[in-house]
Amino acid sequence: MRLLIVAATEAEIRPLIENTEYQMSNAEYRRENSARPLPPPSPKEREPENKAFATLFGERKSEASYLVTGVGMVATAYALGVHLASNYYDLVINLGIAGSFDRRIALGNVVEIVEDTFTEMGAEDDEAFIPLDTLGFGDVTYKPNGHPFLNIPQVKAITVNKVHGNEKSIQTVVDRLNPQLESMEGAAFFYACEKAGVPGVQIRAVSNYVEKRNRDAWQIGLAVKNLNKFAVEMLNILRNT
């Protein structure tokens, strides 16, 4: 099974990269211009210009690579679209942190996103908002097309260019879509996987609640720790399937 781990920033998956490297004592750790599974690289290939990709597992039953796309839906759609156009995977996994509208979800909890909506795509009509799909120009809501034995809560999310930090705008989006989580990449990830015809799942850990910006209340460290702990356990199972 060929796996691709996708994250907006390397910091969100750094513990996973370091943990996996430690576990693969008999595997070749390499950086390469493509995350496509390849034979062991020559010395010349070991230090390419593109540092976005790295092989996590060597010649095992499953080989996993990672792709750091950059923050936001545009960067994610572009990087993933370009990469999937020339590389085949059995499963693509998006890992990241997210803000939660739902206070029933504890900070640090890991969840699977089973529905994600581009909340800003559409048109304003005075005080009303008309979504892109209502205008007849395409979908705004996307769902995963792969489910690898995940035993974690499933939630609905929105994808935004501007994270919410204003009480009025928060209430407006809650009234319109009633989302549980928000990120800046999720729906773009699903979109790219759907267009490429590749199974994809999105897993996120809650780092903060969606409210007026309050950095003192954020739990990014806890979210990253729990996200990567879950990811390591999941990959250990997947690479033996």
C-alpha positions in Angstrom: 0.0 0.0 0.0 1.4 3.4 -1.0 0.5 6.2 1.4 0.8 10.0 1.2 0.7 12.1 4.3 -0.4 15.7 3.6 0.1 18.6 6.0 0.0 22.4 5.6 3.1 22.8 7.7 6.0 20.5 8.7 5.5 21.5 12.3 2.2 19.7 12.4 3.7 16.3 11.5 7.3 16.7 12.7 6.8 14.2 15.6 5.5 11.7 13.1 8.5 12.1 10.8 10.9 11.8 13.7 9.1 8.8 15.2 9.0 7.0 11.9 12.6 7.6 11.1 13.5 6.2 14.5 11.5 3.0 13.9 12.9 2.2 10.4 16.3 0.9 11.3 16.5 -1.3 8.3 15.0 1.1 5.8 16.5 3.8 3.7 15.6 7.3 4.7 15.8 9.6 1.7 14.7 12.9 0.3 13.8 13.0 -3.3 12.2 15.2 -6.0 9.1 13.0 -6.1 7.3 11.1 -3.3 6.7 8.3 -5.9 8.1 5.0 -4.5 11.5 4.5 -6.2 14.5 2.2 -6.0 17.2 3.2 -3.5 18.6 6.6 -4.6 22.2 7.1 -5.8 24.4 9.4 -3.8 23.6 12.2 -6.2 19.9 11.9 -5.6 20.2 12.1 -1.8 20.2 15.9 -1.5 17.8 17.3 -4.2 16.6 20.9 -4.3 12.9 20.0 -3.4 12.7 19.4 0.4 8.9 19.1 0.4 8.9 15.3 0.1 10.5 12.6 2.2 10.1 8.8 2.4 9.0 7.7 5.8 9.1 4.0 5.2 11.5 2.1 3.0 10.9 -1.2 1.3 8.1 -2.4 3.5 4.6 -3.7 2.8 3.5 0.0 2.9 5.5 2.9 1.9 4.5 6.4 3.1 5.7 9.7 1.9 4.8 13.2 3.1 3.9 16.4 1.3 4.0 19.8 3.0 1.7 22.0 0.9 1.9 25.4 2.6 -1.0 27.1 4.5 -4.4 27.7 2.9 -6.7 26.2 0.3 -4.9 27.6 -2.7 -1.5 26.2 -1.7 -3.0 22.8 -0.8 -5.0 22.4 -4.0 -2.1 23.4 -6.2 0.6 21.3 -4.4 -1.6 18.2 -4.1 -3.0 18.5 -7.6 0.4 18.8 -9.2 1.8 15.9 -7.2 -1.1 13.5 -7.7 -1.0 14.1 -11.4 2.2 12.2 -11.7 2.2 9.9 -8.6 0.0 7.1 -7.6 -1.2 6.3 -4.0 -3.6 3.9 -2.5 -4.6 6.4 0.2 -3.9 10.0 1.0 -4.1 11.2 4.6 -4.5 14.9 5.6 -3.2 15.6 9.1 -3.5 19.0 10.8 -4.9 21.0 13.6 -8.2 22.9 13.7 -10.4 25.3 15.6 -13.6 24.0 17.1 -17.0 25.8 17.2 -18.3 22.8 19.2 -17.3 23.2 22.9 -18.3 19.6 23.5 -15.0 18.6 21.7 -12.2 18.9 24.2 -9.0 20.7 23.2 -6.5 18.1 22.0 -9.1 15.6 20.8 -8.5 13.9 17.5 -11.4 13.7 15.0 -12.1 12.7 11.4 -13.7 15.3 9.1 -16.5 13.6 7.2 -17.8 16.7 5.5 -16.1 19.9 4.6 -17.5 23.1 3.0 -15.9 26.1 1.3 -17.9 28.6 3.3 -16.8 31.8 1.5 -17.4 30.7 -2.1 -20.5 32.4 -3.4 -22.0 35.9 -3.6 -23.4 38.5 -1.2 -26.9 39.7 -1.8 -27.1 42.6 0.7 -27.3 40.8 4.1 -27.8 37.4 2.5 -25.2 35.0 1.2 -25.7 32.8 -1.9 -23.4 29.7 -2.0 -21.6 28.8 -5.2 -23.7 25.6 -5.6 -26.9 27.6 -5.4 -25.6 29.9 -8.1 -25.1 26.9 -10.3 -21.3 27.0 -10.5 -20.2 23.8 -8.8 -20.1 22.1 -5.4 -18.9 23.7 -2.2 -19.2 20.7 0.1 -16.9 17.7 -0.2 -16.6 14.4 1.7 -13.9 11.7 2.0 -13.8 8.8 -0.4 -11.8 6.5 1.9 -12.2 5.3 5.4 -9.3 3.3 6.9 -10.7 1.7 10.1 -10.9 4.9 12.0 -12.3 4.6 15.5 -12.5 8.4 16.3 -15.3 10.9 16.4 -16.6 12.1 13.0 -17.4 15.8 12.6 -18.4 18.4 10.0 -16.1 21.3 9.1 -15.7 24.4 7.1 -12.7 25.6 5.1 -11.9 29.3 5.3 -9.4 31.9 4.0 -9.9 34.0 7.2 -10.2 32.1 10.4 -13.0 33.4 12.6 -12.3 35.7 15.5 -15.3 38.0 15.6 -18.4 37.2 17.6 -20.8 38.5 14.8 -19.1 36.6 12.0 -18.9 33.5 14.2 -22.6 33.6 14.9 -23.4 34.2 11.2 -21.5 31.1 10.0 -22.9 29.0 12.8 -26.5 30.0 11.9 -25.8 29.3 8.2 -23.8 26.0 8.4 -23.6 24.9 12.0 -20.0 23.6 11.6 -18.1 21.9 14.3 -14.6 22.6 13.1 -12.8 25.0 10.8 -9.4 24.8 9.0 -7.8 26.6 6.0 -7.2 23.5 3.9 -9.6 20.7 4.5 -12.2 21.1 1.6 -9.3 21.8 -0.8 -7.7 18.5 0.2 -11.0 16.6 -0.5 -11.4 18.5 -3.8 -8.0 17.5 -5.0 -8.4 13.9 -4.0 -11.8 13.7 -5.7 -10.5 15.2 -8.9 -7.5 12.8 -8.9 -9.6 9.8 -8.1 -7.6 8.9 -5.0 -9.1 7.8 -1.7 -8.5 10.5 1.0 -9.2 11.0 4.6 -8.8 14.1 6.8 -7.8 13.8 10.4 -7.4 16.8 12.7 -6.8 17.6 16.4 -8.5 20.5 18.0 -6.0 23.2 19.1 -8.4 26.0 20.0 -12.0 27.1 20.2 -13.4 29.5 17.6 -13.8 32.7 19.5 -12.4 36.2 19.8 -8.6 35.7 19.3 -7.2 34.4 22.6 -3.7 32.9 22.1 -3.4 32.2 25.9 -6.2 29.6 25.6 -4.7 27.8 22.6 -3.4 24.2 23.1 -1.4 23.8 19.9 1.3 21.6 21.6 -1.3 19.2 22.9 -3.1 19.0 19.6 0.1 18.3 17.7 1.1 15.7 20.2 -2.2 13.8 20.1 -2.5 14.1 16.3 0.9 12.5 15.8 0.4 9.8 18.4 -2.8 8.8 16.6 -1.0 9.0 13.2 1.9 6.8 14.3 -0.6 4.2 15.5 -2.5 4.3 12.3 0.5 4.1 10.1 1.9 1.2 12.1 -1.3 -0.7 11.2 -1.4 0.4 7.6 2.1 -0.5 6.8 1.5 -4.1 7.8 -1.7 -4.5 5.6 
